[in-house]
Amino acid sequence: MKVLTDIHTDFAAVANSRDVMVADNAHWKTLRQQAKEQFERNGLPGRKEEDWKYTSLWSLGQEQFVHQVSQPGYADIHELKLVEDAYRLVIVDGRVDLTASYLDGLPEGLTVTPFSQSIDRASEFLNQQVNLEKPGFNAMNTMLMNEGIFIEVAANTKVDKPIELIVVNSGHTAHYAMHLRNVIVLGKDSQATFIETYAGNNQANGLTDVITEISLADKAELFHYKLQRESLDHYHVATMAASQAADSQWHNTNISLGGKLARNDVHSQLLGEQSHVTMNGLYLVTGEQHIDNHTRIDHAVPNTTSEEVYKGVLDEQSHAVFNGKVIVHKDAQKTDANQSNRNLLLSRGCEIDTKPEMEIYADDVKCGHGSAVGQINEDQLFFLRARGLDEVSARSLLTFAFAVDVIERISNEELKQSITGVIEKRLPRGGA
Amino acid sequence: MNDQTQQLEAITQKEYKAGFFTDIESDSLPPGLSEDVVRQISLIKGEPEFMLEWRLKAYRHWLTMETPEWAHVHYPEIDYQAVSYYSAPKKKTDGPKSLDEVDPELLRTYEKLGVPLDERARLAGVAVDAVFDSVSVSNTFKDKLAEQGILFMPISEAIQEHPELIKKYLGSVVPQKDNYYAALNSAVFTDGSFVYIPKGVRCPMELSTYFRINAANTGQFERTLIIADDDSYVSYLEGCTAPMRDENQLHAAVVELVAMDRAEIKYSTVQNWYPGDENGKGGIYNFVTKRAACRGESSKVSWTQVETGSAITWKYPSVVLQGDNSIGEFYSVAVTNNMQQADTGTKMIHLGKNTSSTIISKGISAGRSSNAYRGLVRIGPNAENARNYTECDSLLMGDKCAAHTFPYIEVKNPTAQVEHEASTSKISEDQLFYCKQRGLDVEDSVSMIVNGFCKQVIRELPMEFAVEAQNLLGLSLEGSVG
């Protein structure tokens, strides 16, 4: 059986109760109906499904998730925001928190609203980047999602400030499940920075299911940062998918720190010539965490480039999975694709499964990938100890140096500082 | 398409040079597969009871299995009932005792293929256990090997003469239920080689078997078992060519290697079976299970393969590193042209402490072919200080071919060091220009560049094979630069 059949939450019933909201929008309604049928047919993937080979959804299936909150909990936004000056949307326990949000004075050409307030416009872009048939959460998300952020940047607009989305699962309602959809549309020759943070209080033990769909027109450029720092009892499943027109650029940074089970699917389709995607990722796993990153880059036309660096630090009994797929389609000549995945293992009991894949159907290409699994270099450790650092500090310093490489690639200085701070606190053995 | 491409394509269209068919009366079972066929094969082979039971167990399990579909290859469904599972060259009452007694037609076939069976064999120091379709026809140097206690014989003979070794080792590396094709092979295998190197013996010559598929409609199910006891060494060569046929022929071999304490086995393959014509018609389906167990401490197994033939190759020579300090190596060149499909690679399973493995894989795709590397490196939780280095490079020739890489890496021990690197490129205009400027024609330039690309692997081959392999590379790729 390729399908997980033992699912305790009746997701379909929840979807029925949410149908009221979509009544006005025919397109959304159709999609939701299709998604429901698809979900009834296929449910969630089992481990026989190649893309879920190393990640079992069994325990997620066993959970009884709750989809109603009587009252949203509290979230300390000052703690969570990564940049001071930003257009900000805050969602706590599935509901927009208007007091914590800041959406005033949007410049001309920029639309930022909760999904629920731009249903008609946002629905036009729904499910363009994700496929309901794909084994995973696309069908579930499509039939259940009821909030998120909608961003539209008009042609020739350079957004002056970052746009920040903060999603919090307060843990106020146990086993609470959120299903969100973000839609980001960048017009011709526009530019924006989007930062998304997913956080939760320690006791949160629910599910965050989110899909971010991105559409980049010619020459559009999106700087996109995702920080996932949810509680260690929480489930997080996310997809970020973009289609890129000619000369567009998507710089994606994906940092995963939290979650009992976290899965990211990052997908770029390079559909226009001279388009470029950067995928940087960092995952720090500890305890019994399980973090799975699946990335996919489709070079569909000639002269496109991609650059991917994913790094992981594994401690205690944790388990990490990396699967990076680069597909160079027929006639996509002059593709330049580079991918690397490096993992640092700190303790007995952890496990890494990595698979950098390439499928190449054109000959005039430059494609390379590498992956490595190793531990702290004894010579480097000796060097630091000889200079008076104790063993614990020396190890922490070396671990930090390994991880910080991904952070160094962030171009926004303020963001780089705040993310570095988060990483330092989170690193095994307290950072350097 | 530029002039150069056209010129090259013209050269590529050369016919398969080993394509001829020897007309010898064959003694075949009618097509079809059933328990009776399994019983009959066992009967013809004069096998003891335990072997029949073993085969039937495999057959019964095979019936419950499904055809694997995960490989990156496409082919029409195989009708296992249309295959004949046994074919032997007509037997003379006592069988040939020397070359003089061997059917001269057979000898001419080998001659054409350049198999050093007679005088040349002795000069080359190669002992050949030639498998013509399914029965071993001739063994050379057997006596010389016997002096040192080395057993080198057809596996059917070994089953009769050394049942204790067969009972102990057959299926111990590749169990009957291992996979679909291994189960099929276990049920119906007709012949193959058996090698046993006793303790402390270094095999004085390279052992070699030339396989050849001849009769039409005959699936070839070889079974090879090599056991290297403590402190022994053996180098084994396997090479194949097949005559041109229009029907797809199924080949599902199983090779098992067992290396005990400090033993070393070197297994080299040059595979040049008929790949089908330029439209993908005909050609061999090569679904092989090859696996080695480094059972003893400090043992070593090295697989080297040059794969240029077959319509479809589905082959993953693997090493299970059980003994502490054991070493596994895999060197591979896989060439696909026209409509060929290859899904090949290796598995290195690290279980013992201080085990290390090296994987060097070179894939070359031309024409409309598809060439995939699929590998697994697994470091078990108790494999302290395990080390793996993997390098897989692909060379693409022409804009209609494809190259894929699927490396699986699973690490469960924090002391492991695993590195994987892969690259894809094509022969650059610059390289070609450089060669041509120095007076080489395109064909020689390509051959030279390709040989350079594969050098790391070719140099692992024994001398005789290295020459053949280089020629093969040139032959398979003539004129495929785009």
Chai-1 contact restraints between the chains, C-beta under 6 A:
chainA,res_idxA,chainB,res_idxB,connection_type,confidence,min_distance_angstrom,max_distance_angstrom,comment,restraint_id
A,L345,B,P414,contact,1.0,0.0,6.0,A-B,restraint_1
A,S347,B,P414,contact,1.0,0.0,6.0,A-B,restraint_2
A,R348,B,P414,contact,1.0,0.0,6.0,A-B,restraint_3
A,E351,B,K412,contact,1.0,0.0,6.0,A-B,restraint_4
A,I352,B,V411,contact,1.0,0.0,6.0,A-B,restraint_5
A,D353,B,E410,contact,1.0,0.0,6.0,A-B,restraint_6
A,T354,B,I409,contact,1.0,0.0,6.0,A-B,restraint_7
A,K355,B,Y408,contact,1.0,0.0,6.0,A-B,restraint_8
A,E357,B,F406,contact,1.0,0.0,6.0,A-B,restraint_9
A,M358,B,T405,contact,1.0,0.0,6.0,A-B,restraint_10
A,E359,B,H404,contact,1.0,0.0,6.0,A-B,restraint_11
A,I360,B,A403,contact,1.0,0.0,6.0,A-B,restraint_12
A,I360,B,T424,contact,1.0,0.0,6.0,A-B,restraint_13
A,Y361,B,A402,contact,1.0,0.0,6.0,A-B,restraint_14
A,A362,B,D399,contact,1.0,0.0,6.0,A-B,restraint_15
A,D363,B,L396,contact,1.0,0.0,6.0,A-B,restraint_16
A,D363,B,G398,contact,1.0,0.0,6.0,A-B,restraint_17
A,D363,B,D399,contact,1.0,0.0,6.0,A-B,restraint_18
A,D363,B,K426,contact,1.0,0.0,6.0,A-B,restraint_19
A,D363,B,G482,contact,1.0,0.0,6.0,A-B,restraint_20
A,D364,B,K426,contact,1.0,0.0,6.0,A-B,restraint_21
A,C367,B,T424,contact,1.0,0.0,6.0,A-B,restraint_22
A,G368,B,S423,contact,1.0,0.0,6.0,A-B,restraint_23
A,H369,B,A422,contact,1.0,0.0,6.0,A-B,restraint_24
A,G370,B,E421,contact,1.0,0.0,6.0,A-B,restraint_25
A,S371,B,H420,contact,1.0,0.0,6.0,A-B,restraint_26
A,A372,B,E419,contact,1.0,0.0,6.0,A-B,restraint_27
A,V373,B,V411,contact,1.0,0.0,6.0,A-B,restraint_28
A,V373,B,A416,contact,1.0,0.0,6.0,A-B,restraint_29
A,V373,B,V418,contact,1.0,0.0,6.0,A-B,restraint_30
A,G374,B,Q417,contact,1.0,0.0,6.0,A-B,restraint_31
A,Q375,B,P414,contact,1.0,0.0,6.0,A-B,restraint_32
